[in-house]
Amino acid sequence: MKKQLTATDAFKVLNMTSDNGGRVTPSAATPPVVVEYLSKYRTPSRAYPYSYLSAVCTQKFAKYLKITAPDIAVQAGLAL
């Protein structure tokens, strides 16, 4: 059981996307609880393209996901 998400999980489970500049952002299919969590973080830019990706790959986000969206946490392989 994992304690936090990986970058692969962010793209496959959370439906994050990246543009030609390498900026990782939520897509239209990203769950609303994830978009709400990311609203507190710096928007990806050329200088900080992975700001959202680094935010979802933390233990803090994994705990948040277990509480607010346990179905997504199970899909991502996080221990409940």
PDB file of N, CA, C and O in Angstrom, chain B, residues numbered from 101:
ATOM      1  N   MET B 101       0.830  -1.177   0.000  1.00  0.00           N
ATOM      2  CA  MET B 101       0.000   0.000   0.000  1.00  0.00           C
ATOM      3  C   MET B 101       0.883   1.252   0.000  1.00  0.00           C
ATOM      4  O   MET B 101       1.870   1.349   0.729  1.00  0.00           O
ATOM      5  N   LYS B 102       0.493   2.183  -0.829  1.00  0.00           N
ATOM      6  CA  LYS B 102       1.255   3.417  -0.965  1.00  0.00           C
ATOM      7  C   LYS B 102       0.839   4.445   0.077  1.00  0.00           C
ATOM      8  O   LYS B 102      -0.288   4.431   0.574  1.00  0.00           O
ATOM      9  N   LYS B 103       1.773   5.340   0.398  1.00  0.00           N
ATOM     10  CA  LYS B 103       1.466   6.428   1.325  1.00  0.00           C
ATOM     11  C   LYS B 103       1.163   7.718   0.589  1.00  0.00           C
ATOM     12  O   LYS B 103       0.553   8.625   1.156  1.00  0.00           O
ATOM     13  N   GLN B 104       1.583   7.814  -0.678  1.00  0.00           N
ATOM     14  CA  GLN B 104       1.329   9.006  -1.476  1.00  0.00           C
ATOM     15  C   GLN B 104       1.244   8.625  -2.941  1.00  0.00           C
ATOM     16  O   GLN B 104       1.680   7.544  -3.337  1.00  0.00           O
ATOM     17  N   LEU B 105       0.688   9.508  -3.736  1.00  0.00           N
ATOM     18  CA  LEU B 105       0.539   9.261  -5.164  1.00  0.00           C
ATOM     19  C   LEU B 105       1.861   9.486  -5.902  1.00  0.00           C
ATOM     20  O   LEU B 105       2.741  10.208  -5.434  1.00  0.00           O
ATOM     21  N   THR B 106       1.970   8.857  -7.047  1.00  0.00           N
ATOM     22  CA  THR B 106       3.114   9.082  -7.922  1.00  0.00           C
ATOM     23  C   THR B 106       2.656   9.966  -9.078  1.00  0.00           C
ATOM     24  O   THR B 106       1.464  10.235  -9.228  1.00  0.00           O
ATOM     25  N   ALA B 107       3.598  10.411  -9.885  1.00  0.00           N
ATOM     26  CA  ALA B 107       3.249  11.229 -11.050  1.00  0.00           C
ATOM     27  C   ALA B 107       2.365  10.442 -12.011  1.00  0.00           C
ATOM     28  O   ALA B 107       1.455  11.008 -12.617  1.00  0.00           O
ATOM     29  N   THR B 108       2.618   9.162 -12.154  1.00  0.00           N
ATOM     30  CA  THR B 108       1.789   8.325 -13.025  1.00  0.00           C
ATOM     31  C   THR B 108       0.349   8.285 -12.530  1.00  0.00           C
ATOM     32  O   THR B 108      -0.587   8.343 -13.327  1.00  0.00           O
ATOM     33  N   ASP B 109       0.170   8.188 -11.211  1.00  0.00           N
ATOM     34  CA  ASP B 109      -1.177   8.203 -10.630  1.00  0.00           C
ATOM     35  C   ASP B 109      -1.887   9.518 -10.928  1.00  0.00           C
ATOM     36  O   ASP B 109      -3.090   9.532 -11.189  1.00  0.00           O
ATOM     37  N   ALA B 110      -1.152  10.608 -10.889  1.00  0.00           N
ATOM     38  CA  ALA B 110      -1.752  11.918 -11.148  1.00  0.00           C
ATOM     39  C   ALA B 110      -2.342  11.965 -12.550  1.00  0.00           C
ATOM     40  O   ALA B 110      -3.413  12.537 -12.755  1.00  0.00           O
ATOM     41  N   PHE B 111      -1.658  11.376 -13.503  1.00  0.00           N
ATOM     42  CA  PHE B 111      -2.161  11.386 -14.877  1.00  0.00           C
ATOM     43  C   PHE B 111      -3.248  10.341 -15.104  1.00  0.00           C
ATOM     44  O   PHE B 111      -4.239  10.621 -15.778  1.00  0.00           O
ATOM     45  N   LYS B 112      -3.078   9.139 -14.551  1.00  0.00           N
ATOM     46  CA  LYS B 112      -4.041   8.056 -14.808  1.00  0.00           C
ATOM     47  C   LYS B 112      -5.283   8.126 -13.928  1.00  0.00           C
ATOM     48  O   LYS B 112      -6.401   7.994 -14.427  1.00  0.00           O
ATOM     49  N   VAL B 113      -5.103   8.333 -12.629  1.00  0.00           N
ATOM     50  CA  VAL B 113      -6.236   8.294 -11.696  1.00  0.00           C
ATOM     51  C   VAL B 113      -6.917   9.654 -11.583  1.00  0.00           C
ATOM     52  O   VAL B 113      -8.146   9.734 -11.572  1.00  0.00           O
ATOM     53  N   LEU B 114      -6.123  10.730 -11.498  1.00  0.00           N
ATOM     54  CA  LEU B 114      -6.690  12.065 -11.312  1.00  0.00           C
ATOM     55  C   LEU B 114      -6.953  12.788 -12.629  1.00  0.00           C
ATOM     56  O   LEU B 114      -7.497  13.892 -12.625  1.00  0.00           O
ATOM     57  N   ASN B 115      -6.581  12.191 -13.742  1.00  0.00           N
ATOM     58  CA  ASN B 115      -6.810  12.749 -15.087  1.00  0.00           C
ATOM     59  C   ASN B 115      -6.161  14.121 -15.279  1.00  0.00           C
ATOM     60  O   ASN B 115      -6.749  15.011 -15.892  1.00  0.00           O
ATOM     61  N   MET B 116      -4.960  14.284 -14.758  1.00  0.00           N
ATOM     62  CA  MET B 116      -4.219  15.529 -14.986  1.00  0.00           C
ATOM     63  C   MET B 116      -3.662  15.499 -16.415  1.00  0.00           C
ATOM     64  O   MET B 116      -3.481  14.426 -16.990  1.00  0.00           O
ATOM     65  N   THR B 117      -3.396  16.662 -16.975  1.00  0.00           N
ATOM     66  CA  THR B 117      -2.841  16.752 -18.326  1.00  0.00           C
ATOM     67  C   THR B 117      -1.616  17.669 -18.309  1.00  0.00           C
ATOM     68  O   THR B 117      -1.389  18.417 -17.358  1.00  0.00           O
ATOM     69  N   SER B 118      -0.842  17.589 -19.376  1.00  0.00           N
ATOM     70  CA  SER B 118       0.282  18.515 -19.514  1.00  0.00           C
ATOM     71  C   SER B 118       0.227  19.128 -20.906  1.00  0.00           C
ATOM     72  O   SER B 118      -0.204  18.486 -21.863  1.00  0.00           O
ATOM     73  N   ASP B 119       0.665  20.368 -21.005  1.00  0.00           N
ATOM     74  CA  ASP B 119       0.647  21.051 -22.297  1.00  0.00           C
ATOM     75  C   ASP B 119       2.042  21.004 -22.925  1.00  0.00           C
ATOM     76  O   ASP B 119       2.946  20.366 -22.385  1.00  0.00           O
ATOM     77  N   ASN B 120       2.213  21.668 -24.049  1.00  0.00           N
ATOM     78  CA  ASN B 120       3.491  21.641 -24.751  1.00  0.00           C
ATOM     79  C   ASN B 120       4.616  22.281 -23.941  1.00  0.00           C
ATOM     80  O   ASN B 120       5.787  21.972 -24.162  1.00  0.00           O
ATOM     81  N   GLY B 121       4.281  23.153 -23.020  1.00  0.00           N
ATOM     82  CA  GLY B 121       5.276  23.788 -22.159  1.00  0.00           C
ATOM     83  C   GLY B 121       5.639  22.952 -20.950  1.00  0.00           C
ATOM     84  O   GLY B 121       6.486  23.352 -20.152  1.00  0.00           O
ATOM     85  N   GLY B 122       5.002  21.780 -20.800  1.00  0.00           N
ATOM     86  CA  GLY B 122       5.278  20.898 -19.680  1.00  0.00           C
ATOM     87  C   GLY B 122       4.511  21.229 -18.412  1.00  0.00           C
ATOM     88  O   GLY B 122       4.742  20.621 -17.367  1.00  0.00           O
ATOM     89  N   ARG B 123       3.600  22.189 -18.499  1.00  0.00           N
ATOM     90  CA  ARG B 123       2.817  22.565 -17.318  1.00  0.00           C
ATOM     91  C   ARG B 123       1.734  21.512 -17.069  1.00  0.00           C
ATOM     92  O   ARG B 123       0.968  21.165 -17.968  1.00  0.00           O
ATOM     93  N   VAL B 124       1.686  21.016 -15.842  1.00  0.00           N
ATOM     94  CA  VAL B 124       0.713  19.991 -15.466  1.00  0.00           C
ATOM     95  C   VAL B 124      -0.493  20.679 -14.851  1.00  0.00           C
ATOM     96  O   VAL B 124      -0.366  21.423 -13.878  1.00  0.00           O
ATOM     97  N   THR B 125      -1.674  20.427 -15.428  1.00  0.00           N
ATOM     98  CA  THR B 125      -2.907  21.059 -14.965  1.00  0.00           C
ATOM     99  C   THR B 125      -4.038  20.035 -14.912  1.00  0.00           C
ATOM    100  O   THR B 125      -3.954  18.991 -15.559  1.00  0.00           O
ATOM    101  N   PRO B 126      -5.092  20.320 -14.150  1.00  0.00           N
ATOM    102  CA  PRO B 126      -6.252  19.426 -14.147  1.00  0.00           C
ATOM    103  C   PRO B 126      -6.994  19.515 -15.483  1.00  0.00           C
ATOM    104  O   PRO B 126      -7.035  20.570 -16.117  1.00  0.00           O
ATOM    105  N   SER B 127      -7.570  18.404 -15.889  1.00  0.00           N
ATOM    106  CA  SER B 127      -8.376  18.401 -17.109  1.00  0.00           C
ATOM    107  C   SER B 127      -9.848  18.533 -16.722  1.00  0.00           C
ATOM    108  O   SER B 127     -10.179  18.658 -15.543  1.00  0.00           O
ATOM    109  N   ALA B 128     -10.710  18.506 -17.705  1.00  0.00           N
ATOM    110  CA  ALA B 128     -12.157  18.583 -17.435  1.00  0.00           C
ATOM    111  C   ALA B 128     -12.637  17.348 -16.681  1.00  0.00           C
ATOM    112  O   ALA B 128     -13.658  17.400 -15.994  1.00  0.00           O
ATOM    113  N   ALA B 129     -11.908  16.233 -16.803  1.00  0.00           N
ATOM    114  CA  ALA B 129     -12.294  14.981 -16.150  1.00  0.00           C
ATOM    115  C   ALA B 129     -11.716  14.835 -14.744  1.00  0.00           C
ATOM    116  O   ALA B 129     -12.009  13.855 -14.059  1.00  0.00           O
ATOM    117  N   THR B 130     -10.912  15.778 -14.311  1.00  0.00           N
ATOM    118  CA  THR B 130     -10.336  15.720 -12.964  1.00  0.00           C
ATOM    119  C   THR B 130     -11.447  15.909 -11.935  1.00  0.00           C
ATOM    120  O   THR B 130     -12.266  16.818 -12.069  1.00  0.00           O
ATOM    121  N   PRO B 131     -11.481  15.051 -10.901  1.00  0.00           N
ATOM    122  CA  PRO B 131     -12.539  15.167  -9.890  1.00  0.00           C
ATOM    123  C   PRO B 131     -12.552  16.549  -9.218  1.00  0.00           C
ATOM    124  O   PRO B 131     -11.494  17.130  -8.979  1.00  0.00           O
ATOM    125  N   PRO B 132     -13.740  17.070  -8.916  1.00  0.00           N
ATOM    126  CA  PRO B 132     -13.859  18.397  -8.302  1.00  0.00           C
ATOM    127  C   PRO B 132     -13.122  18.550  -6.973  1.00  0.00           C
ATOM    128  O   PRO B 132     -12.643  19.640  -6.660  1.00  0.00           O
ATOM    129  N   VAL B 133     -13.022  17.471  -6.182  1.00  0.00           N
ATOM    130  CA  VAL B 133     -12.314  17.582  -4.902  1.00  0.00           C
ATOM    131  C   VAL B 133     -10.828  17.868  -5.124  1.00  0.00           C
ATOM    132  O   VAL B 133     -10.195  18.542  -4.311  1.00  0.00           O
ATOM    133  N   VAL B 134     -10.280  17.364  -6.210  1.00  0.00           N
ATOM    134  CA  VAL B 134      -8.876  17.602  -6.539  1.00  0.00           C
ATOM    135  C   VAL B 134      -8.693  19.044  -7.002  1.00  0.00           C
ATOM    136  O   VAL B 134      -7.741  19.712  -6.598  1.00  0.00           O
ATOM    137  N   VAL B 135      -9.597  19.520  -7.844  1.00  0.00           N
ATOM    138  CA  VAL B 135      -9.527  20.898  -8.335  1.00  0.00           C
ATOM    139  C   VAL B 135      -9.641  21.875  -7.172  1.00  0.00           C
ATOM    140  O   VAL B 135      -8.939  22.886  -7.134  1.00  0.00           O
ATOM    141  N   GLU B 136     -10.525  21.573  -6.225  1.00  0.00           N
ATOM    142  CA  GLU B 136     -10.692  22.427  -5.048  1.00  0.00           C
ATOM    143  C   GLU B 136      -9.405  22.474  -4.223  1.00  0.00           C
ATOM    144  O   GLU B 136      -9.008  23.542  -3.756  1.00  0.00           O
ATOM    145  N   TYR B 137      -8.759  21.333  -4.044  1.00  0.00           N
ATOM    146  CA  TYR B 137      -7.498  21.276  -3.294  1.00  0.00           C
ATOM    147  C   TYR B 137      -6.412  22.087  -3.998  1.00  0.00           C
ATOM    148  O   TYR B 137      -5.647  22.798  -3.346  1.00  0.00           O
ATOM    149  N   LEU B 138      -6.341  21.982  -5.316  1.00  0.00           N
ATOM    150  CA  LEU B 138      -5.295  22.667  -6.069  1.00  0.00           C
ATOM    151  C   LEU B 138      -5.507  24.179  -6.147  1.00  0.00           C
ATOM    152  O   LEU B 138      -4.578  24.914  -6.480  1.00  0.00           O
ATOM    153  N   SER B 139      -6.697  24.643  -5.851  1.00  0.00           N
ATOM    154  CA  SER B 139      -6.961  26.079  -5.919  1.00  0.00           C
ATOM    155  C   SER B 139      -6.113  26.871  -4.912  1.00  0.00           C
ATOM    156  O   SER B 139      -5.955  28.084  -5.054  1.00  0.00           O
ATOM    157  N   LYS B 140      -5.572  26.189  -3.900  1.00  0.00           N
ATOM    158  CA  LYS B 140      -4.732  26.850  -2.893  1.00  0.00           C
ATOM    159  C   LYS B 140      -3.287  27.004  -3.352  1.00  0.00           C
ATOM    160  O   LYS B 140      -2.503  27.699  -2.706  1.00  0.00           O
ATOM    161  N   TYR B 141      -2.933  26.368  -4.453  1.00  0.00           N
ATOM    162  CA  TYR B 141      -1.539  26.341  -4.898  1.00  0.00           C
ATOM    163  C   TYR B 141      -1.297  27.248  -6.089  1.00  0.00           C
ATOM    164  O   TYR B 141      -2.225  27.619  -6.808  1.00  0.00           O
ATOM    165  N   ARG B 142      -0.044  27.597  -6.284  1.00  0.00           N
ATOM    166  CA  ARG B 142       0.379  28.455  -7.385  1.00  0.00           C
ATOM    167  C   ARG B 142       0.028  27.802  -8.717  1.00  0.00           C
ATOM    168  O   ARG B 142       0.273  26.611  -8.913  1.00  0.00           O
ATOM    169  N   THR B 143      -0.536  28.571  -9.618  1.00  0.00           N
ATOM    170  CA  THR B 143      -0.869  28.082 -10.952  1.00  0.00           C
ATOM    171  C   THR B 143       0.420  27.772 -11.705  1.00  0.00           C
ATOM    172  O   THR B 143       1.366  28.558 -11.647  1.00  0.00           O
ATOM    173  N   PRO B 144       0.476  26.647 -12.406  1.00  0.00           N
ATOM    174  CA  PRO B 144       1.692  26.306 -13.139  1.00  0.00           C
ATOM    175  C   PRO B 144       2.076  27.395 -14.144  1.00  0.00           C
ATOM    176  O   PRO B 144       1.220  27.975 -14.812  1.00  0.00           O
ATOM    177  N   SER B 145       3.359  27.652 -14.230  1.00  0.00           N
ATOM    178  CA  SER B 145       3.888  28.650 -15.161  1.00  0.00           C
ATOM    179  C   SER B 145       5.157  28.080 -15.779  1.00  0.00           C
ATOM    180  O   SER B 145       5.552  26.954 -15.477  1.00  0.00           O
ATOM    181  N   ARG B 146       5.780  28.846 -16.627  1.00  0.00           N
ATOM    182  CA  ARG B 146       7.022  28.390 -17.236  1.00  0.00           C
ATOM    183  C   ARG B 146       8.090  28.152 -16.168  1.00  0.00           C
ATOM    184  O   ARG B 146       8.878  27.211 -16.272  1.00  0.00           O
ATOM    185  N   ALA B 147       8.113  28.998 -15.152  1.00  0.00           N
ATOM    186  CA  ALA B 147       9.099  28.870 -14.078  1.00  0.00           C
ATOM    187  C   ALA B 147       8.767  27.728 -13.106  1.00  0.00           C
ATOM    188  O   ALA B 147       9.673  27.104 -12.553  1.00  0.00           O
ATOM    189  N   TYR B 148       7.481  27.456 -12.899  1.00  0.00           N
ATOM    190  CA  TYR B 148       7.044  26.412 -11.971  1.00  0.00           C
ATOM    191  C   TYR B 148       6.042  25.475 -12.654  1.00  0.00           C
ATOM    192  O   TYR B 148       4.865  25.478 -12.293  1.00  0.00           O
ATOM    193  N   PRO B 149       6.480  24.675 -13.629  1.00  0.00           N
ATOM    194  CA  PRO B 149       5.528  23.857 -14.393  1.00  0.00           C
ATOM    195  C   PRO B 149       4.914  22.705 -13.600  1.00  0.00           C
ATOM    196  O   PRO B 149       3.848  22.209 -13.964  1.00  0.00           O
ATOM    197  N   TYR B 150       5.566  22.277 -12.531  1.00  0.00           N
ATOM    198  CA  TYR B 150       5.081  21.108 -11.790  1.00  0.00           C
ATOM    199  C   TYR B 150       4.468  21.470 -10.447  1.00  0.00           C
ATOM    200  O   TYR B 150       4.408  20.617  -9.561  1.00  0.00           O
ATOM    201  N   SER B 151       4.016  22.693 -10.265  1.00  0.00           N
ATOM    202  CA  SER B 151       3.486  23.104  -8.962  1.00  0.00           C
ATOM    203  C   SER B 151       2.273  22.258  -8.550  1.00  0.00           C
ATOM    204  O   SER B 151       2.173  21.860  -7.390  1.00  0.00           O
ATOM    205  N   TYR B 152       1.368  21.982  -9.467  1.00  0.00           N
ATOM    206  CA  TYR B 152       0.214  21.140  -9.140  1.00  0.00           C
ATOM    207  C   TYR B 152       0.632  19.682  -8.975  1.00  0.00           C
ATOM    208  O   TYR B 152       0.128  18.985  -8.094  1.00  0.00           O
ATOM    209  N   LEU B 153       1.537  19.229  -9.804  1.00  0.00           N
ATOM    210  CA  LEU B 153       1.981  17.835  -9.725  1.00  0.00           C
ATOM    211  C   LEU B 153       2.678  17.563  -8.395  1.00  0.00           C
ATOM    212  O   LEU B 153       2.439  16.534  -7.764  1.00  0.00           O
ATOM    213  N   SER B 154       3.532  18.476  -7.977  1.00  0.00           N
ATOM    214  CA  SER B 154       4.212  18.273  -6.699  1.00  0.00           C
ATOM    215  C   SER B 154       3.230  18.346  -5.530  1.00  0.00           C
ATOM    216  O   SER B 154       3.458  17.716  -4.498  1.00  0.00           O
ATOM    217  N   ALA B 155       2.153  19.097  -5.676  1.00  0.00           N
ATOM    218  CA  ALA B 155       1.147  19.199  -4.607  1.00  0.00           C
ATOM    219  C   ALA B 155       0.372  17.896  -4.439  1.00  0.00           C
ATOM    220  O   ALA B 155       0.062  17.510  -3.312  1.00  0.00           O
ATOM    221  N   VAL B 156       0.055  17.215  -5.529  1.00  0.00           N
ATOM    222  CA  VAL B 156      -0.731  15.983  -5.419  1.00  0.00           C
ATOM    223  C   VAL B 156       0.128  14.758  -5.103  1.00  0.00           C
ATOM    224  O   VAL B 156      -0.409  13.689  -4.814  1.00  0.00           O
ATOM    225  N   CYS B 157       1.429  14.896  -5.155  1.00  0.00           N
ATOM    226  CA  CYS B 157       2.330  13.784  -4.851  1.00  0.00           C
ATOM    227  C   CYS B 157       2.882  13.872  -3.434  1.00  0.00           C
ATOM    228  O   CYS B 157       4.017  13.467  -3.184  1.00  0.00           O
ATOM    229  N   THR B 158       2.095  14.394  -2.512  1.00  0.00           N
ATOM    230  CA  THR B 158       2.521  14.518  -1.121  1.00  0.00           C
ATOM    231  C   THR B 158       1.650  13.647  -0.217  1.00  0.00           C
ATOM    232  O   THR B 158       0.548  13.246  -0.590  1.00  0.00           O
ATOM    233  N   GLN B 159       2.168  13.363   0.981  1.00  0.00           N
ATOM    234  CA  GLN B 159       1.383  12.611   1.950  1.00  0.00           C
ATOM    235  C   GLN B 159       0.190  13.426   2.447  1.00  0.00           C
ATOM    236  O   GLN B 159      -0.850  12.861   2.785  1.00  0.00           O
ATOM    237  N   LYS B 160       0.336  14.733   2.492  1.00  0.00           N
ATOM    238  CA  LYS B 160      -0.760  15.614   2.907  1.00  0.00           C
ATOM    239  C   LYS B 160      -1.946  15.455   1.952  1.00  0.00           C
ATOM    240  O   LYS B 160      -3.089  15.361   2.400  1.00  0.00           O
ATOM    241  N   PHE B 161      -1.688  15.424   0.645  1.00  0.00           N
ATOM    242  CA  PHE B 161      -2.764  15.251  -0.322  1.00  0.00           C
ATOM    243  C   PHE B 161      -3.371  13.855  -0.204  1.00  0.00           C
ATOM    244  O   PHE B 161      -4.585  13.696  -0.336  1.00  0.00           O
ATOM    245  N   ALA B 162      -2.544  12.852   0.042  1.00  0.00           N
ATOM    246  CA  ALA B 162      -3.052  11.483   0.189  1.00  0.00           C
ATOM    247  C   ALA B 162      -4.030  11.405   1.365  1.00  0.00           C
ATOM    248  O   ALA B 162      -5.073  10.760   1.258  1.00  0.00           O
ATOM    249  N   LYS B 163      -3.706  12.051   2.471  1.00  0.00           N
ATOM    250  CA  LYS B 163      -4.617  12.079   3.621  1.00  0.00           C
ATOM    251  C   LYS B 163      -5.919  12.805   3.269  1.00  0.00           C
ATOM    252  O   LYS B 163      -7.008  12.358   3.630  1.00  0.00           O
ATOM    253  N   TYR B 164      -5.790  13.921   2.564  1.00  0.00           N
ATOM    254  CA  TYR B 164      -6.965  14.686   2.125  1.00  0.00           C
ATOM    255  C   TYR B 164      -7.856  13.818   1.234  1.00  0.00           C
ATOM    256  O   TYR B 164      -9.078  13.810   1.382  1.00  0.00           O
ATOM    257  N   LEU B 165      -7.240  13.100   0.322  1.00  0.00           N
ATOM    258  CA  LEU B 165      -7.995  12.263  -0.614  1.00  0.00           C
ATOM    259  C   LEU B 165      -8.710  11.125   0.110  1.00  0.00           C
ATOM    260  O   LEU B 165      -9.845  10.790  -0.227  1.00  0.00           O
ATOM    261  N   LYS B 166      -8.050  10.532   1.103  1.00  0.00           N
ATOM    262  CA  LYS B 166      -8.679   9.454   1.875  1.00  0.00           C
ATOM    263  C   LYS B 166      -9.925   9.934   2.606  1.00  0.00           C
ATOM    264  O   LYS B 166     -10.890   9.183   2.753  1.00  0.00           O
ATOM    265  N   ILE B 167      -9.909  11.178   3.063  1.00  0.00           N
ATOM    266  CA  ILE B 167     -11.041  11.721   3.814  1.00  0.00           C
ATOM    267  C   ILE B 167     -12.156  12.187   2.887  1.00  0.00           C
ATOM    268  O   ILE B 167     -13.326  11.881   3.120  1.00  0.00           O
ATOM    269  N   THR B 168     -11.802  12.929   1.832  1.00  0.00           N
ATOM    270  CA  THR B 168     -12.828  13.555   0.993  1.00  0.00           C
ATOM    271  C   THR B 168     -13.310  12.683  -0.155  1.00  0.00           C
ATOM    272  O   THR B 168     -14.454  12.818  -0.590  1.00  0.00           O
ATOM    273  N   ALA B 169     -12.466  11.800  -0.652  1.00  0.00           N
ATOM    274  CA  ALA B 169     -12.850  10.944  -1.784  1.00  0.00           C
ATOM    275  C   ALA B 169     -12.235   9.554  -1.620  1.00  0.00           C
ATOM    276  O   ALA B 169     -11.294   9.208  -2.334  1.00  0.00           O
ATOM    277  N   PRO B 170     -12.760   8.753  -0.685  1.00  0.00           N
ATOM    278  CA  PRO B 170     -12.168   7.439  -0.435  1.00  0.00           C
ATOM    279  C   PRO B 170     -12.203   6.509  -1.650  1.00  0.00           C
ATOM    280  O   PRO B 170     -11.336   5.646  -1.790  1.00  0.00           O
ATOM    281  N   ASP B 171     -13.190   6.675  -2.524  1.00  0.00           N
ATOM    282  CA  ASP B 171     -13.249   5.834  -3.725  1.00  0.00           C
ATOM    283  C   ASP B 171     -12.064   6.093  -4.648  1.00  0.00           C
ATOM    284  O   ASP B 171     -11.520   5.157  -5.234  1.00  0.00           O
ATOM    285  N   ILE B 172     -11.664   7.345  -4.780  1.00  0.00           N
ATOM    286  CA  ILE B 172     -10.512   7.688  -5.614  1.00  0.00           C
ATOM    287  C   ILE B 172      -9.234   7.210  -4.924  1.00  0.00           C
ATOM    288  O   ILE B 172      -8.310   6.748  -5.594  1.00  0.00           O
ATOM    289  N   ALA B 173      -9.171   7.314  -3.603  1.00  0.00           N
ATOM    290  CA  ALA B 173      -7.999   6.845  -2.853  1.00  0.00           C
ATOM    291  C   ALA B 173      -7.790   5.342  -3.044  1.00  0.00           C
ATOM    292  O   ALA B 173      -6.660   4.887  -3.226  1.00  0.00           O
ATOM    293  N   VAL B 174      -8.867   4.584  -3.003  1.00  0.00           N
ATOM    294  CA  VAL B 174      -8.769   3.144  -3.232  1.00  0.00           C
ATOM    295  C   VAL B 174      -8.321   2.865  -4.665  1.00  0.00           C
ATOM    296  O   VAL B 174      -7.484   1.991  -4.890  1.00  0.00           O
ATOM    297  N   GLN B 175      -8.859   3.583  -5.615  1.00  0.00           N
ATOM    298  CA  GLN B 175      -8.487   3.409  -7.021  1.00  0.00           C
ATOM    299  C   GLN B 175      -6.990   3.702  -7.220  1.00  0.00           C
ATOM    300  O   GLN B 175      -6.338   3.076  -8.055  1.00  0.00           O
ATOM    301  N   ALA B 176      -6.463   4.644  -6.459  1.00  0.00           N
ATOM    302  CA  ALA B 176      -5.050   5.011  -6.566  1.00  0.00           C
ATOM    303  C   ALA B 176      -4.148   4.061  -5.775  1.00  0.00           C
ATOM    304  O   ALA B 176      -2.924   4.142  -5.880  1.00  0.00           O
ATOM    305  N   GLY B 177      -4.729   3.180  -4.999  1.00  0.00           N
ATOM    306  CA  GLY B 177      -3.944   2.222  -4.243  1.00  0.00           C
ATOM    307  C   GLY B 177      -3.448   2.734  -2.905  1.00  0.00           C
ATOM    308  O   GLY B 177      -2.491   2.196  -2.347  1.00  0.00           O
ATOM    309  N   LEU B 178      -4.088   3.762  -2.391  1.00  0.00           N
ATOM    310  CA  LEU B 178      -3.714   4.298  -1.081  1.00  0.00           C
ATOM    311  C   LEU B 178      -4.384   3.475   0.016  1.00  0.00           C
ATOM    312  O   LEU B 178      -5.544   3.082  -0.107  1.00  0.00           O
ATOM    313  N   ALA B 179      -3.644   3.223   1.080  1.00  0.00           N
ATOM    314  CA  ALA B 179      -4.195   2.458   2.205  1.00  0.00           C
ATOM    315  C   ALA B 179      -5.265   3.283   2.901  1.00  0.00           C
ATOM    316  O   ALA B 179      -5.113   4.492   3.077  1.00  0.00           O
ATOM    317  N   LEU B 180      -6.348   2.623   3.298  1.00  0.00           N
ATOM    318  CA  LEU B 180      -7.414   3.328   4.023  1.00  0.00           C
ATOM    319  C   LEU B 180      -7.393   2.990   5.488  1.00  0.00           C
ATOM    320  O   LEU B 180      -8.219   3.493   6.249  1.00  0.00           O
TER     321      LEU B 180
END
